[in-house]
Amino acid sequence: MKLLVIRHAPAEDREIFASTGEPDEARPLTDYGRKKMRKAAQGLSAVMPYVDLLATSPLTRCVETAQIISEAYSGLEILEAPVLAPGHTPEKVTAWLKTQKNHSVIAIVGHEPDLGRVVSWLLTGRKKPILDFKKGSACLLDFSDATSVKVAHGKARLIWMLHPAQLRALRARG
C-alpha cells in the first residue's frame, strides 16, 4: 500500500473568520489557496497518476482541497473520514488505514500538526514531526517491502516530499 499525505491548501485567516460567528470547522479556502491548489493538484497527478481512495477530514478547508484534487483525478470519489479531523492520534489514523486493505494507493487530506505526527509515527515510530508540511504540501509513503505489506508505526518508507511550488512546477512538465 502507498499513502499519499496532503495538507489542505491556504484557508481564510482563523481570527478574521472567527469574527463571522461561524465555527472554525467551516473555515474555507481562500481564492488564492484554490488557485494554487488547482495547479499543485495537476502536478500531483503527474507525479502520482493513480489513486484509488481519496479520504479527507470533514472540515471545510480539507473537503474543498479534496474536491480540487478529485478534479485532477477525473472526479475521484471523496470519502470524509472523521479520523482525519484535528486531534486524532497517529494510532487511530493507523488503525483506520489498516481497515483500507483493498486499496493500493490512498490519498488523505488533513491538518497540521496532526499530519506531521502521523507521518513521523509511520516512518519512525515516534510522534515528533520530522517533515515540514506547508499548506498544499504532499508526501508519498510506501508500506511494501520485498515480502509483504504491513501498515504499522515505523514500517513506512518515505518515497518523496514535495512542497506546493514543486508540485506546481511538475504540472508545467506534465
Stockholm file with secondary structure:
# STOCKHOLM 1.0

chainA/1-174         MKLLVIRHAPAEDREIFASTGEPDEARPLTDYGRKKMRKAAQGLSAVMPYVDLLATSPLTRCVETAQIISEAYSGLEILEAPVLAPGHTPEKVTAWLKTQKNHSVIAIVGHEPDLGRVVSWLLTGRKKPILDFKKGSACLLDFSDATSVKVAHGKARLIWMLHPAQLRALRARG
#=GR chainA/1-174 SS CEEEEEECCCBCCHHHHHTTTCCGGGCCBCHHHHHHHHHHHHHHHHHSCCCSEEEECSSHHHHHHHHHHHHHTTSCCEEECGGGSTTCCHHHHHHHHHTTTTCSEEEEEECTTHHHHHHHHHHHSCCSCCSCCCTTCEEEEECBCSSCBCCCTTCCEEEEEECHHHHHHHHHHC
#=GC SS_cons         CEEEEEECCCBCCHHHHHTTTCCGGGCCBCHHHHHHHHHHHHHHHHHSCCCSEEEECSSHHHHHHHHHHHHHTTSCCEEECGGGSTTCCHHHHHHHHHTTTTCSEEEEEECTTHHHHHHHHHHHSCCSCCSCCCTTCEEEEECBCSSCBCCCTTCCEEEEEECHHHHHHHHHHC
//
